[in-house]
Structures are given as structure tokens and as C-alpha cells.
């Protein structure tokens, strides 16, 4: 499993909601958790996926285009392999 953390300076909650409206509410294949919130200078998004390949497929299947259409700035991305994921309903 892979955890990715996206720091998106300058992004707004309105942009985040616009992207979500375009993508719909269906859970992408391979994702375990998605957490998003406002931070001092933009947004932070934390996700846990089965693999980097699944993240890439989701980006190519429409997320990338939705982010671009909403004008979301490019994020800085950090990633690490998950040792344990617990307490998820």
C-alpha cells in the first residue's frame, strides 16, 4: 500500500468541491482512504491506495482533467509505503 500526501498551495475548498462534482461519488478501485482539509496556505490531501499504478490510472481516467478545469495549482507530493492501516470503517 502507498500513502500519498498532496500539499496544494493556493488551492481552495471551492476548487476541491468543483473537482468532486465532476468526478462523482463512486469510490475509485484500489483506494482505502481519502482525507482532505484546508491548511494555512491551501489544501492538504492524504490518500492510501493499493498501488501507485492505481493512483496513476485514476489520474488518467478523469481526475487530471478535472483538476485542470478547476484551475487547481500543481501540488507537491510525498509518498511512503504503508506498514499498517487500521481503524478504517
Secondary structure as UniProt FT lines:
FT   STRAND          2..9
FT   HELIX           13..23
FT   TURN            29..30
FT   STRAND          31..39
FT   TURN            40..41
FT   STRAND          42..49
FT   HELIX           52..58
FT   HELIX           59..63
FT   HELIX           64..69
FT   TURN            70..71
FT   STRAND          76..81
//
